[in-house]
Amino acid sequence: MNNPQTNLTPTLWHAQYAGLEAIPPGHPYWFENQDRTPTRSIVLQTSLQGSITYQDQQQTLIAPPNHLLIFVYGEPSAYGHPHLTHPSQTYQNLWLNLDGAGLIDHINLFRSRFSPVIDLSHNTAIIDHIQQIYRMVSPHKRTPPTTTASHIYKLINNLFVFSESRRNTTQSPVDRAVDQIINQPTYPWSLKTLAASVGCSREHLTRHFTQRIGIPPAQYLQNIRTERARQLLKHSNLSINEIAQTLGYTSMHTFARQIKSQTGLSPTNYRNQ
């Protein structure tokens, strides 16, 4: 069942579609997300019965019952029953297609910090909340868009809180260091000092960060800082020097060089164009 929720303010977090489906044994069920539309549409899919496989460029994961799978249309990932596998059990799932201003940034941060597959077997309240949103977006319910947006915000927040609490009990020191970088990208980090504080080498921290996030920490920080700098240059009254300091740059020369490498313009020319 596809249930579009219409007449929504585009900036509100909303469910574009929702569905409850059962895939019988032997039925083909494999989706490549690269060419699916609408691009950047976020899917939260809960396995209720049976299991599926999730694959991206870095990992292969299993989503058994009471696990939540999160993926995005347009990204190089896939899910379902891989070819030549023959599941003996019906696969039943509930899914939400979500969109809204800034939601993709929260989802990408969540997946990089935790995982695309989340075990909810010890927190069925989140599954119940997903089912509640599924019922809310039925065209027969006429739920106000602001109410739906509020519930989606609460759902995402609860996922973060739950996953963070579980992570704190099992997280390794080097993972905590990676999270510090992710959570405070404008801090003037010294990778050598941070690595020493958790008892590892700079090389090990860099290797572990790259394995988790997909790019080295220096490149990650440069990308985040440069994007924020571009926003501040265009949409704030801060001076260029204040922007550089706010984003953790200790050298104006470095700041100007990175802005020019990304935009082809100096900070002043970029602001004035």
C-alpha positions as CSV (number, residue, x, y, z in Angstrom):
1,M,0.0,0.0,0.0
2,N,1.4,3.4,-1.0
3,N,0.0,6.3,1.0
4,P,1.2,9.7,-0.3
5,Q,0.6,12.5,2.2
6,T,-0.3,15.6,0.2
7,N,-0.4,19.3,0.6
8,L,2.7,19.5,2.7
9,T,5.0,22.4,3.2
10,P,8.2,21.1,1.5
11,T,10.4,22.2,4.4
12,L,8.5,20.2,7.0
13,W,9.8,16.8,7.8
14,H,7.1,14.5,6.2
15,A,6.4,11.0,4.9
16,Q,6.2,11.0,1.2
17,Y,5.0,7.4,1.2
18,A,4.5,4.5,3.6
19,G,3.9,0.8,3.2
20,L,3.4,-2.5,4.9
21,E,4.4,-5.5,2.7
22,A,4.9,-9.2,2.9
23,I,7.3,-10.9,0.4
24,P,6.6,-14.7,0.1
25,P,9.4,-17.2,-0.1
26,G,10.9,-17.5,-3.6
27,H,9.6,-14.1,-4.7
28,P,12.4,-11.9,-6.2
29,Y,13.2,-9.1,-3.8
30,W,16.3,-7.1,-4.5
31,F,16.6,-3.3,-5.1
32,E,19.6,-1.2,-6.2
33,N,19.2,2.3,-4.8
34,Q,21.5,4.1,-7.2
35,D,18.9,5.0,-9.8
36,R,15.8,5.2,-7.6
37,T,13.8,8.3,-7.3
38,P,13.1,10.7,-5.8
39,T,16.8,11.2,-5.2
40,R,17.7,11.8,-1.5
41,S,14.4,10.3,-0.3
42,I,15.1,8.6,3.0
43,V,13.7,5.1,3.7
44,L,13.3,3.7,7.2
45,Q,12.4,0.0,6.8
46,T,11.7,-2.2,9.8
47,S,11.9,-6.0,9.5
48,L,8.9,-7.5,11.2
49,Q,9.4,-11.1,10.1
50,G,12.3,-12.7,8.2
51,S,15.6,-11.1,7.3
52,I,17.1,-9.2,4.4
53,T,20.7,-8.3,3.4
54,Y,21.9,-4.7,3.0
55,Q,25.0,-3.8,1.0
56,D,26.9,-0.6,0.3
57,Q,30.4,0.1,-0.9
58,Q,32.0,-0.7,2.5
59,Q,29.9,-3.4,4.1
60,T,27.3,-6.1,4.0
61,L,24.8,-6.3,6.9
62,I,21.8,-8.4,7.8
63,A,18.6,-6.9,9.0
64,P,16.7,-9.6,10.9
65,P,13.3,-9.1,12.7
66,N,13.1,-6.0,15.0
67,H,15.9,-4.3,13.1
68,L,15.7,-1.0,11.4
69,L,17.4,-0.5,8.0
70,I,18.1,3.1,6.8
71,F,19.0,3.9,3.2
72,V,18.7,6.8,0.7
73,Y,17.5,6.8,-2.9
74,G,20.3,7.7,-5.3
75,E,23.1,6.3,-3.2
76,P,25.2,3.2,-4.2
77,S,23.5,0.7,-1.9
78,A,21.2,-2.3,-2.3
79,Y,19.0,-4.5,-0.1
80,G,16.8,-7.5,-0.2
81,H,17.4,-11.2,-0.9
82,P,20.6,-11.5,-3.0
83,H,20.5,-13.5,-6.1
84,L,20.7,-17.3,-5.7
85,T,19.5,-17.1,-2.1
86,H,16.2,-18.9,-1.3
87,P,14.7,-17.7,1.9
88,S,12.2,-20.2,3.4
89,Q,10.2,-17.6,5.4
90,T,8.0,-14.7,4.3
91,Y,9.7,-11.4,4.7
92,Q,7.4,-8.8,6.2
93,N,8.3,-5.1,6.7
94,L,7.0,-1.7,7.4
95,W,8.6,1.3,5.7
96,L,8.5,5.1,5.6
97,N,9.8,7.3,2.8
98,L,10.8,10.6,4.5
99,D,11.9,14.0,3.3
100,G,12.2,17.6,4.6
101,A,14.7,20.4,5.0
102,G,17.9,19.2,6.7
103,L,16.7,15.7,7.4
104,I,19.2,14.1,5.0
105,D,22.1,15.7,7.1
106,H,20.7,14.1,10.3
107,I,20.4,10.7,8.6
108,N,23.8,10.8,7.1
109,L,25.3,11.8,10.5
110,F,23.3,9.0,12.2
111,R,24.5,6.3,9.8
112,S,28.1,7.4,9.9
113,R,28.0,7.6,13.7
114,F,26.2,4.3,14.3
115,S,25.1,2.0,11.4
116,P,22.6,1.7,8.6
117,V,21.1,-1.2,10.5
118,I,19.9,-0.7,14.1
119,D,18.9,-3.4,16.5
120,L,15.6,-2.4,18.1
121,S,14.8,-5.7,19.8
122,H,15.4,-4.1,23.2
123,N,13.4,-0.9,22.3
124,T,10.2,-1.9,20.6
125,A,8.8,1.5,21.5
126,I,10.6,2.9,18.5
127,I,9.0,0.3,16.3
128,D,5.6,1.2,17.8
129,H,6.4,4.9,16.9
130,I,7.2,4.0,13.3
131,Q,3.9,2.1,13.1
132,Q,2.1,5.1,14.5
133,I,3.6,7.4,11.9
134,Y,2.6,4.8,9.2
135,R,-1.0,5.0,10.4
136,M,-0.9,8.8,10.6
137,V,0.1,9.3,7.0
138,S,-2.9,7.3,5.7
139,P,-5.0,9.6,3.5
140,H,-8.0,8.6,5.6
141,K,-6.5,10.1,8.7
142,R,-6.0,13.7,7.5
143,T,-3.3,14.3,10.0
144,P,-2.0,17.9,10.0
145,P,1.4,18.2,8.4
146,T,2.8,19.9,11.5
147,T,1.7,17.0,13.7
148,T,3.4,14.5,11.4
149,A,6.6,16.6,11.3
150,S,6.6,16.7,15.1
151,H,6.4,12.9,15.3
152,I,9.1,12.4,12.8
153,Y,11.4,14.7,14.7
154,K,10.7,12.9,17.9
155,L,11.4,9.5,16.2
156,I,14.7,10.7,14.8
157,N,15.7,12.2,18.2
158,N,14.7,8.9,20.0
159,L,16.9,6.9,17.5
160,F,19.9,9.1,18.3
161,V,19.3,8.9,22.1
162,F,18.8,5.1,22.1
163,S,21.8,4.5,19.8
164,E,24.0,6.8,21.7
165,S,23.2,5.2,25.0
166,R,24.0,1.7,23.6
167,R,27.2,3.0,22.0
168,N,28.5,4.5,25.3
169,T,28.5,1.1,26.9
170,T,30.4,-0.7,24.1
171,Q,32.4,1.9,22.4
172,S,36.2,1.6,22.1
173,P,38.5,4.5,23.0
174,V,39.4,5.1,19.3
175,D,35.8,5.2,18.3
176,R,35.2,7.8,21.0
177,A,38.0,9.9,19.4
178,V,36.4,9.5,16.0
179,D,33.1,10.7,17.5
180,Q,34.8,13.7,19.1
181,I,36.0,14.8,15.6
182,I,32.6,14.3,14.1
183,N,30.7,16.1,16.9
184,Q,33.1,19.1,17.0
185,P,34.4,19.6,13.4
186,T,35.3,23.3,14.1
187,Y,37.6,22.5,17.0
188,P,41.3,23.0,16.1
189,W,42.1,19.3,16.5
190,S,45.6,17.9,16.7
191,L,45.2,14.3,15.6
192,K,48.5,13.4,17.3
193,T,47.3,14.8,20.7
194,L,43.8,13.3,20.3
195,A,45.2,9.9,19.4
196,A,47.6,10.0,22.4
197,S,44.7,10.8,24.7
198,V,43.0,7.5,23.8
199,G,46.2,5.5,23.7
200,C,46.8,5.0,20.0
201,S,49.0,6.4,17.3
202,R,47.9,9.1,14.9
203,E,48.2,6.6,12.0
204,H,45.8,4.2,13.8
205,L,43.3,6.9,14.5
206,T,43.4,8.1,10.8
207,R,43.0,4.5,9.6
208,H,40.1,3.8,11.9
209,F,38.4,7.1,11.0
210,T,38.8,6.4,7.3
211,Q,37.3,2.9,7.7
212,R,34.2,4.3,9.5
213,I,33.6,7.5,7.5
214,G,35.1,6.7,4.1
215,I,37.5,9.6,4.0
216,P,40.5,10.7,6.1
217,P,39.9,13.0,9.1
218,A,41.8,15.9,7.5
219,Q,39.6,15.8,4.4
220,Y,36.4,15.3,6.4
221,L,37.2,18.4,8.5
222,Q,38.1,20.4,5.5
223,N,34.9,19.5,3.7
224,I,32.7,20.4,6.7
225,R,34.5,23.6,7.5
226,T,34.6,24.8,3.9
227,E,30.9,24.2,3.4
228,R,30.1,26.1,6.6
229,A,32.4,28.8,5.6
230,R,30.6,29.2,2.3
231,Q,27.3,29.5,4.1
232,L,28.6,32.1,6.6
233,L,30.2,34.1,3.9
234,K,26.9,34.3,2.0
235,H,24.4,34.5,4.9
236,S,26.1,36.2,7.9
237,N,27.6,39.6,8.8
238,L,30.7,38.1,10.4
239,S,34.0,39.4,9.2
240,I,36.1,37.0,7.2
241,N,38.6,36.8,10.1
242,E,35.7,36.0,12.5
243,I,34.5,33.2,10.2
244,A,37.9,31.7,10.0
245,Q,38.3,31.7,13.8
246,T,34.7,30.4,14.3
247,L,35.5,27.4,12.1
248,G,38.8,26.5,13.9
249,Y,41.3,27.9,11.4
250,T,44.5,29.1,13.1
251,S,45.8,30.7,9.8
252,M,44.0,33.1,7.5
253,H,46.3,31.9,4.7
254,T,45.1,28.3,5.2
255,F,41.4,29.5,5.3
256,A,41.7,31.5,2.1
257,R,43.6,28.7,0.3
258,Q,40.9,26.2,1.1
259,I,38.0,28.5,0.1
260,K,39.8,29.2,-3.2
261,S,40.4,25.5,-3.8
262,Q,36.7,24.8,-3.4
263,T,35.2,27.8,-5.1
264,G,38.0,29.2,-7.3
265,L,37.6,32.6,-5.5
266,S,39.1,34.3,-2.5
267,P,36.8,34.6,0.5
268,T,36.2,38.3,-0.3
269,N,35.3,37.7,-3.9
270,Y,33.1,34.7,-3.0
271,R,31.2,36.8,-0.5
272,N,30.7,39.6,-3.1
273,Q,29.8,37.7,-6.1
